[in-house]
Amino acid sequence: MISSSLHISFNIVDTFWLARLGATEVGAPTAAWPVIFAFLSAGMGLSTAGVALVAQHMGAGDRERANEAAGQVFGFLMVISLVFTVGGFLGAPYILRWMQTPSDIYPLALTYLRIVLLSMPFVFAYTSFRFLLKGMGDMVTPLFIKVVFVSVNIVLDPILIFGWSVFPELGVTGAAIATASSRVTAGLVGMYLLFNDRVDIQLSLKDLRLKLEWMKQIVRIGAPATVARVMTALAFIILFALVAIFGETPVAAYGIGRRIIHVITIAIWGFADASMSMVGQNIGAENKKRAEDIIKKAILASSVIMFSTGALVIAFRTGIMNFFIDEAPVIEEGARYLLIYSMSIGFFGIFRIFDSSYRGTGHTMPAMALEIFRIWGLRLFLSALLALPALPIIGFGFDMGIVGVWIGMALSNPIAAGVSYLYFLTGKWKKKTIRSSS
């Protein structure tokens, strides 16, 4: 939870300083983020294989195989990151235009996106480091690294955005440089620890030589998680395009509101990460009853926190928006978004606990199906159906405007949580997924 709060502060700082410049500047990272998230999703999806393989081998008492799995996952991710960096940098203009990015936001969003994409190999290095240690049950070491890179961002943001001291005023470009610099720092520190016997996983360059047997396991476990995350990211790109239809004010309100919602979800990600590691290790140790109890208790604890926090955000939603920006239309729209979405935030927590637990046991195929159903079959479809006059596929819509988007987003959470619970009842997620490798 502490780690999640630090990550949230990372985004909040960008939003706070850029909002001093105006709604257009806030809209730039809002437009760029779905694209960045799409690339990060592939890394996080494949890293899920690292959690499952490392956690289950550790639970089975085989530290050597856990370490070997870690090296293979890390090497594979480094190759993927280089491909994404080049492809993303070259394709950025076409992607942003396809997203219907407003013309006044587009040039700033393109600059922000390209600068951040250049740091992608280091982002993947830190992501794999974090997930691999998560499989070992070590949540503390990645936390310390996050303190470092968040601190770098906090210090550099105002200096580069506003041009303090000898530094020029760079605006959105400065925010992008600060973000990229902090992520490069995190990646370098993570690699140093992995390759210098400083953590429970010890790697050398020979460990990164990819082996077909391991690749099959990584793809088998990681591919569904990757598909789910990438499909989610693509849906967020389309969701942004849907919001952008209604103009700059909803885009700015969505950008600020989304970051506030991330603050609410601090507890969700903390309990979800813990569940992923603990459930995976207990399934590896054939302790199925304890794995089930962990999920139930994580859901209970996170639900109490999430519903309570959501109620507080609803009560103080206008004041929270006013803290970030003083433009009345943006404050009004953002407050409405927070009111509607916060009502369902507890159900998102329930869904995320189930989702992370299934991934931790290597059952990424049903987790993929549930995630795609939540984001495409529910959130995106319902948002478009309620917001637009008519959908091409079915020929009608409810024409509620931007409020329809907010309602559709909110409705997706309780429905997805209910369907995830039905899969939990089947007990199929309790089956071990690790295999031996020659």
C-alpha positions, -999 to 999 in steps of 0.1 A, spaced: 0 0 0 29 23 8 44 15 -26 11 22 -43 7 56 -26 42 65 -38 32 56 -73 1 77 -70 21 107 -57 42 103 -89 12 110 -111 -4 135 -87 27 157 -88 26 159 -126 -10 168 -125 -7 194 -97 21 214 -115 8 211 -150 -26 222 -138 -10 255 -128 -4 260 -165 -40 252 -177 -64 225 -189 -45 220 -222 -13 211 -204 -31 187 -181 -46 171 -212 -13 163 -227 -2 135 -203 -39 124 -201 -38 118 -239 -3 102 -238 -9 79 -209 -32 53 -225 -5 47 -252 22 44 -226 0 21 -206 -5 -1 -236 32 -7 -239 36 -11 -201 8 -36 -201 27 -60 -223 56 -59 -198 34 -63 -168 16 -92 -185 47 -111 -192 60 -103 -157 30 -120 -143 46 -153 -156 76 -143 -134 54 -140 -103 37 -173 -109 68 -193 -118 90 -178 -90 62 -180 -64 52 -216 -71 88 -228 -73 96 -211 -40 64 -226 -24 77 -260 -36 111 -254 -20 131 -251 -53 150 -218 -51 174 -228 -79 145 -232 -104 129 -200 -91 161 -181 -98 165 -196 -133 129 -186 -141 137 -151 -131 166 -148 -155 146 -160 -184 117 -136 -177 141 -107 -173 159 -114 -206 127 -119 -225 114 -85 -213 145 -67 -223 141 -79 -259 105 -69 -259 112 -34 -245 136 -25 -273 110 -34 -299 83 -14 -282 106 16 -278 114 19 -315 79 10 -327 62 34 -302 85 63 -310 79 60 -348 41 53 -345 33 79 -318 19 106 -342 -5 81 -359 -17 67 -327 -25 101 -311 -44 112 -343 -63 79 -343 -73 86 -307 -90 119 -319 -66 139 -296 -79 175 -296 -57 197 -319 -46 221 -291 -34 191 -270 -19 170 -298 16 186 -301 22 187 -264 9 151 -261 33 139 -289 63 155 -272 54 140 -238 48 106 -253 80 103 -273 102 114 -244 87 89 -220 89 61 -245 126 66 -247 128 54 -211 108 22 -219 137 -3 -216 145 10 -181 108 9 -172 106 -28 -183 138 -35 -162 122 -21 -131 89 -38 -138 104 -72 -142 126 -66 -111 95 -56 -91 74 -86 -102 102 -111 -97 108 -100 -62 70 -101 -57 71 -138 -65 97 -142 -37 74 -124 -14 97 -93 -11 76 -62 -13 100 -40 6 130 -37 -17 110 -24 -47 94 0 -22 128 16 -14 136 20 -51 102 36 -57 110 61 -29 141 70 -49 125 75 -83 94 92 -70 117 116 -51 136 123 -84 103 131 -101 91 153 -73 123 174 -73 126 177 -111 90 184 -120 87 220 -108 123 228 -117 119 217 -153 83 227 -158 87 263 -146 124 268 -152 137 274 -117 173 287 -112 195 280 -142 170 256 -159 148 268 -188 110 268 -186 100 236 -204 63 231 -195 50 197 -206 84 188 -220 99 193 -185 73 170 -170 81 144 -195 119 146 -189 113 144 -151 91 113 -156 116 96 -179 146 105 -157 129 90 -126 121 58 -145 156 54 -158 169 58 -122 145 30 -111 156 7 -139 193 12 -132 190 6 -95 169 -25 -101 194 -40 -125 223 -33 -101 206 -52 -73 197 -82 -95 232 -85 -110 252 -78 -78 239 -104 -53 219 -78 -34 185 -95 -33 171 -130 -31 174 -133 -69 209 -133 -83 214 -130 -121 243 -129 -144 245 -123 -182 244 -160 -189 211 -163 -171 196 -140 -198 204 -165 -226 169 -175 -236 159 -212 -236 130 -227 -255 117 -248 -226 114 -217 -204 100 -195 -232 71 -220 -236 62 -217 -199 66 -179 -199 44 -175 -230 19 -201 -218 14 -182 -185 23 -147 -195 5 -144 -229 -30 -144 -216 -21 -118 -189 -3 -98 -216 -33 -100 -239 -56 -89 -211 -35 -60 -201 -29 -48 -237 -66 -52 -245 -74 -31 -214 -49 -5 -225 -64 -4 -260 -98 0 -244 -85 30 -224 -73 45 -256 -108 42 -271 -123 54 -239 -101 85 -241 -113 91 -277 -149 88 -264 -143 114 -237 -124 136 -262 -156 138 -284 -171 160 -257 -142 185 -257 -112 198 -237 -131 203 -204 -141 166 -200 -106 156 -210 -91 177 -183 -117 166 -158 -111 129 -167 -73 134 -164 -75 149 -129 -103 127 -117 -85 95 -129 -55 104 -108 -77 110 -78 -94 76 -83 -59 61 -83 -54 76 -48 -85 57 -37 -72 25 -51 -40 25 -29 -53 -2 -6 -66 -23 -36 -32 -27 -51 -15 -34 -18 -39 -62 -10 -38 -75 -46 0 -77 -47 0 -95 -14 -27 -119 -25 -8 -126 -58 24 -137 -39 8 -155 -10 -19 -174 -30 7 -184 -56 31 -197 -29 4 -216 -10 -9 -233 -42 27 -243 -49 29 -258 -14 -5 -276 -20 -21 -256 8 -53 -248 -10 -75 -240 20 -51 -214 32 -50 -199 -3 -88 -196 -3 -88 -180 31 -62 -154 20 -84 -143 -8 -115 -140 14 -97 -119 40 -80 -97 14 -114 -89 -1 -129 -82 33 -102 -58 44 -99 -40 11 -137 -36 8 -140 -19 42 -113 5 32 -125 11 -3 -161 18 3 -152 41 32 -127 60 12 -151 63 -17 -177 78 6 -151 105 17 -142 113 -19 -179 118 -27 -184 141 3 -154 163 -6 -153 159 -44 -156 196 -53 -129 207 -29 -106 179 -41 -110 191 -77 -105 227 -67 -71 217 -51 -58 209 -86 -73 235 -109 -93 267 -106 -113 265 -138 -149 262 -128 -162 240 -158 -134 215 -152 -141 214 -114 -178 209 -120 -173 180 -145 -146 164 -125 -168 165 -93 -196 148 -112 -172 121 -125 -159 115 -89 -195 113 -76 -206 86 -100 -175 65 -102 -166 65 -65 -199 48 -57 -185 16 -74 -149 17 -63 -153 -9 -37 -164 -34 -63 -134 -27 -84 -113 -37 -53 -131 -70 -51 -125 -77 -88 -89 -68 -85 -83 -92 -56 -98 -121 -76 -79 -111 -107 -45 -109 -90 -50 -142 -71 -58 -161 -103 -27 -146 -119 -6 -156 -89 -15 -192 -94 -8 -191 -131 -44 -192 -142 -40 -163 -165 -65 -175 -192 -96 -171 -171 -81 -139 -156 -77 -126 -192 -113 -135 -201 -126 -117 -170 -105 -86 -176 -115 -83 -213 -151 -88 -204 -149 -61 -177 -132 -35 -199 -146 -42 -234 -179 -60 -228 -189 -38 -199 -170 -5 -194 -164 5 -230 -197 -8 -244 -218 6 -216 -201 40 -217 -206 43 -255 -241 30 -253 -251 55 -226 -232 85 -240 -238 84 -278 -270 89 -298 -265 56 -315 -239 28 -317 -231 15 -353 -235 -21 -342 -270 -19 -327 -283 13 -342 -293 31 -310 -280 48 -278 -292 68 -248 -275 101 -258 -266 111 -223 -234 128 -232 -203 127 -210 -223 117 -179 -231 85 -198 -194 77 -200 -191 82 -162 -221 59 -155 -209 32 -179 -175 32 -162 -191 28 -128 -215 0 -137 -187 -22 -150 -172 -27 -115 -200 -45 -96 -209 -66 -126 -173 -77 -131 -168 -84 -94 -199 -107 -95 -187 -127 -125 -152 -131 -109 -168 -145 -78 -186 -171 -98 -152 -184 -112 -139 -184 -76 -167 -208 -66 -156 -233 -93 -123 -239 -75 -104 -244 -108 -79 -216 -99 -65 -239 -72 -47 -262 -97 -9 -259 -99 5 -246 -132 43 -250 -128 61 -276 -149 96 -290 -148 121 -278 -174 152 -296 -186 
